[in-house]
């Protein structure tokens, strides 16, 4: 099996390999200290995770920022414990890396199940603000398979809030039932209210005006709505990945033989890269942050990230703290056959299942850059942030069907003894 010119011999089924890696990572999250022989940065015993305590999950707690971020403002006062943190870091044995290069992976895809991925970190701050303002419902906007919208719908229901989602789809489907595939299934199971708009309408009106229109209608009905921007990416949401940098910093402090030169992540709305870049520059990490944009273009995200860090009065320039490269390919949530094959090959080679919209495109772009510019990456330790999005794969099932692992009916010889009732089917 070829992987960007690399030969891969392992062909275990995708989901079995994913389950094995998930088990390993959950073991790490349960308390494995230091760097083990398997290359896992475990969770040190000094970590005091709210989710480890009975009643800690979903609790509201006062927020104290890292010492290196106390000059930022405005500063959040509280958060809700919505995710399972810290998420584990382990070595990612990607084949054919440049000489001396190591890639490690931080598994923010394991931050939860219904509520998972990078959006959880932002929502811990945003939902606390919604509750503090007396909201009885939240509004947010995204694509038809938005991971952020699914996470928001689950978080809202956890906190007894109604959720209103404005989802962007094609003009051919805007008047039809959106179905129950992937993120939509979870959103509809938890009772989210879904309004569909066409991509053309979205392009002419914009997410802010759409959310304001729905907010106005809900206010007229006597509701108390709170608007969360696309991707949860505003200055308040940026604190989620400032806090993630503190988490990484603490994990490194407990694993003295691991230091990272680079952090790599997908970029789709800007809040994650703003928090990572700002936190990395201010903290002891001081790693170089690389983002691969999966929509719009790098200049848009430099400008958007600048607005977010200006909103925190950081005094920094986005061009100085993050490098952004274009990885959108055909467009947002659109994939070439080569990109989907890459996602499949990575899963079969390493057990890590990437989503096709964000992390899949980011790793595809990263490995292409490593292959084309090996000197740039030679000898460097790279930390990739897996931002989740597994449910988005279900929307690509038809395109992936020809790439998925094979199956067959088991060959049962006539000589095999048979007796009714021997095999119990529970």
Secondary structure, 3 states (H helix, E strand, C coil): CEECCEECCCCCCHHHHHHHHHHHHHHHHCCCCCECCCCEECCCCCCCCHHHCCCCCCCEEECCCCHHHCCCCCCCCEEECCCCCCCCEEECCCCCCCCCCEEEEEEHHHCCCCCCCCHHHHHHHHHHHHHHCCCCEEEEEEECCCHHHHHHHHHHHHCCCEEEEEEEECCCCCCCCCCCCCHHHHHHHCCCEEEEEEHHHHHHHCHHHHHHHHHHHHHHCCCCEEECCHHHCCHHHHHHHHHHHHHHHHHHHCCCCCCCCEEEEEECCCHHHHHHHHHHHHCCCCCEEEEEECCCCHHHHHHHHHHHHHCCCCCCCHHHHEEEEECCCCCCCCCCHHHHHHHHHHHHHHCCCCCCCCHHHHHHHHHHHHHHCHHHHCCCEEEEEECCCHHHHHHHHHHHCCCCCCCCCCCCCCCCCCCCCCCCCC
